[in-house]
């Protein structure tokens, strides 16, 4: 399992650096410090490697969306902060996101990922609406189907502009927009304070 993890990380670093098409299996083997035969034992093809990176990225990002907070909207904010942290520090998460945008052979896997991701966020938005935190004519499905692409776009632009150095402030602005537009007046100040605590104070 440790050897498999080494190979996955080396593959992720190559996919993140040059994309799927330009990644050479030999370079992945060198990066992992293993013979190509060992790499092929775990992953018979480059496509199998890419799909394994996407699967692992999915697992790591889904793990942070579990709703355990008393405030559903605050839980979403904290999940987005955890994902932003992973995008800066975890090559597997970065590579999985990059591969998901290349589509091609990954269309099925990445489409399924986004459907699951949106579905999970919709579930938390349902809780936020039911709790009275949010007061809007938008449905949970509309909120989830908009906020997930919004976050995806924010992190991609942050990558282009600053290598994601400005990702936290950019996501904070995203949440301020969402809160100002959808929060019930009685909860707005508290939720805006959560944005500051999560993305500015770092708590």
Buried (B, 14 or more C-beta within 10 A) or exposed (E): EEBBEBBBBBBBBBBBBEBBEEBEBEBBBBBBEBEEEBBBEBBEEBEEBBBBBBBBBBEBBBEBBEBEBEBBBBBBBBBBBBBBBBBBEBBBBBBBBBBBEBEEBBEEBBEEBBEBBBEBBBBBBBBBBEBEBBEBEBEBBEBBBBBBEBBBEBBBBBBEEEEBEEBBEBBBEBBBEBBEEBBBEEBBEBBBEBBEBBBEEEE
